[in-house]
């Protein structure tokens, strides 16, 4: 990693909890969308994945790490708390 000027996203070797939320997202993306599709072009894949994230995952998928709310709802509540102060 040093040779390519990359910084590890892990705080120390074997600490799998740093990326747990991201790993969960990518596992779901692969299981629920990508593995069920055959894309003709990279552009088709990008459009489909964007659609999955913006039309389903962010507004509807509930997350335990976000108080069992969707990312959109979590952000809305967070914004309300900030403006309500």
VOTOR-966640 format. One record per residue (C-alpha): x, y, z. Coordinates in steps of 0.001 Angstrom, whole numbers, plus 500000, padded with zeros to 6 digits. Example, Ala and Ser with C-alpha at 12.3 -4.5 7.8 and 13.67 -1.06 7.14 Angstrom:
BEGIN
@u: 512300 v: 495500 w: 507800
@u: 513670 v: 498940 w: 507140
//
This chain:
BEGIN
@u: 500000 v: 500000 w: 500000
@u: 502810 v: 502424 w: 500814
@u: 504369 v: 501726 w: 497446
@u: 501198 v: 503033 w: 495756
@u: 500572 v: 505868 w: 498246
@u: 497385 v: 504245 w: 499536
@u: 496022 v: 504552 w: 503054
@u: 494377 v: 501534 w: 504633
@u: 490796 v: 502012 w: 505793
@u: 491380 v: 499625 w: 508681
@u: 492694 v: 501025 w: 511942
@u: 494775 v: 497918 w: 512589
@u: 495211 v: 494466 w: 511170
@u: 492122 v: 492319 w: 511540
@u: 489801 v: 495061 w: 512819
@u: 486739 v: 494147 w: 510764
@u: 484334 v: 496485 w: 512558
@u: 485636 v: 499644 w: 510879
@u: 484004 v: 498713 w: 507586
@u: 481004 v: 496738 w: 508829
@u: 478370 v: 499122 w: 507444
@u: 480065 v: 499416 w: 504047
@u: 480624 v: 495663 w: 503860
@u: 476964 v: 495086 w: 504650
@u: 475892 v: 497509 w: 501924
@u: 478069 v: 495896 w: 499248
@u: 476941 v: 492418 w: 500265
@u: 473298 v: 493480 w: 499895
@u: 473966 v: 495241 w: 496593
@u: 475569 v: 492130 w: 495185
@u: 472933 v: 489764 w: 496544
@u: 469847 v: 491817 w: 495715
@u: 470850 v: 493398 w: 492444
@u: 474130 v: 492688 w: 490698
@u: 474137 v: 488892 w: 490827
@u: 470640 v: 488798 w: 489314
@u: 471598 v: 490926 w: 486308
@u: 473657 v: 490572 w: 483178
@u: 474660 v: 494009 w: 481958
@u: 475365 v: 494648 w: 478299
@u: 477563 v: 497665 w: 479026
@u: 479284 v: 499330 w: 481953
@u: 476914 v: 502259 w: 481462
@u: 473924 v: 499938 w: 481904
@u: 475446 v: 498583 w: 485116
@u: 476083 v: 502062 w: 486505
@u: 472559 v: 503204 w: 485702
@u: 471000 v: 500116 w: 487290
@u: 473121 v: 500360 w: 490440
@u: 472378 v: 504088 w: 490725
@u: 468675 v: 503295 w: 490409
@u: 468909 v: 500611 w: 493106
@u: 470666 v: 502957 w: 495520
@u: 468578 v: 506081 w: 494900
@u: 465161 v: 504521 w: 494331
@u: 465202 v: 501627 w: 496785
@u: 468146 v: 501465 w: 499159
@u: 468334 v: 505069 w: 500377
@u: 464616 v: 505835 w: 500691
@u: 463302 v: 502420 w: 501787
@u: 465941 v: 500067 w: 503233
@u: 465959 v: 500319 w: 507034
@u: 469251 v: 500185 w: 508937
@u: 469841 v: 499000 w: 512472
@u: 472837 v: 501342 w: 512783
@u: 470553 v: 504298 w: 511938
@u: 467840 v: 503574 w: 514494
@u: 466009 v: 501205 w: 512133
@u: 465278 v: 504016 w: 509664
@u: 466163 v: 504451 w: 506006
@u: 469177 v: 506622 w: 505115
@u: 466846 v: 509316 w: 503733
@u: 464766 v: 509344 w: 506929
@u: 467882 v: 509357 w: 509104
@u: 469244 v: 512394 w: 507216
@u: 465881 v: 514175 w: 507442
@u: 465721 v: 513679 w: 511212
@u: 469323 v: 514745 w: 511612
@u: 468681 v: 517949 w: 509624
@u: 465604 v: 518704 w: 511745
@u: 467655 v: 518322 w: 514934
@u: 470282 v: 520718 w: 513589
@u: 467802 v: 523374 w: 512459
@u: 465666 v: 522968 w: 515588
@u: 468500 v: 524029 w: 517888
//
